[in-house]
Amino acid sequence: MQNDTSRVATGGKAVYGACLGILMLDARFPRIPGDMGNATTWPFPVLYKVVSGATPERVVLQGAAGLLDTFLEAAAELVHIGADGITTNCGFLSLYQADLARHCRVPVATSSLMQVPFVQALLPPGKRVGVLTVSARTLTPAHLAAANVPLDTPVEGTDGGREFTRVLMGNIERLDGALAEQDILDAGDRLLKKAPDVGAIVLECTNMVPYARALRRRLDLPVFDIYNFVSWFHAALSPRDFGPPGSAPGAHATIP
C-alpha cells in the first residue's frame, strides 16, 4: 500500500493558522471594532504580543526612546511562535522598520505611513497624499523618512481636538466615539484647507480605522489606513488558493 503524501503533516511552529503577528502598545484605552487591538477587526486570525512599557506617551510623544531592544525581543517571540510577518499598532514605529526587518528575518510592516509612496503613484498629476496623525507635533521628519514619505507631505493632527488624542495619549479607559470621530473630521477639513491639492488621505494612526468611512464621506477622497495595508500584507503571507485548473468554481482555501 502506497503512502498518501497529501496526508503527511510537517511541523516547525508552535501555533498554526495565524501567520501575522501584531506588536501592541502597552495601553488600556478602549479598542473598538476596527482598531487593530480588537480581534474582531480581522477576517483572519492574528497573533498578538503586548510590548511591556511601550505606552502611547512613550512611543508617540517621546520617540519610543529606549524601547528598541524590547520591540526586537517581542517581534522575535512572535516569529518563534509562528508569525510569517510582523506589523505594529502604532505608525510612529516606522522608526524601527529597518531594525525589526533586520532582526526578525521575515517581512515587517511597522507603519501605515509606508503606504504613502504607493498611494502617491496612484494619483493624477498635481495631486499629492496628505497624512492625518494622532500627534502632528511629534511626527518628525525622521518618522517620515523611515517610511520613505516625502518630507514636504502635508500633515495634520488631532492634537487640538477634544477627545481622540486626549484619550489615546492619556491612556484613558473611556472613549466617546462621536467626539473622537468629530476630531478626525475636523482634522481632515483643516488638512484640505491648508493643502487643497491633496488627492488621497493616509491615516498614520491605527486607531483611526473605525472613522475612515466617515472621513471618506466628508472629504470625498480615498482614505488609506492600517486595515487595508495589513489586509494587503496578509494576502501575500497567505494567498488565496483557487484550486487546481478545472476545479469547481468557488472552491478555495488559504495557506495555514
Buried (B, 14 or more C-beta within 10 A) or exposed (E): EEEEEEEEEEEEBEBEEBBBBBBBBBBEBBBBEBBBBBEEBBEBEBBBBBBEEBBBBBBBBEBBEEBBEBBBEBBBBBBEBBBBBBBBBBBBBBBBBEBBBEBBEBBBBBBBBBBBEBBBEEBEEEBBBBBBBBBBEBBEEEBBEBBEBEEEBBBBBBBEBBBBBBBBBEBBEEBBEEBBBBBBBBBBEBBBEEBEEBBBBBBBBBBBBBBBEBBBEBBEBBBBBBBBBBEEBBEEBBEEEEEEEEEEEEEEEBEE
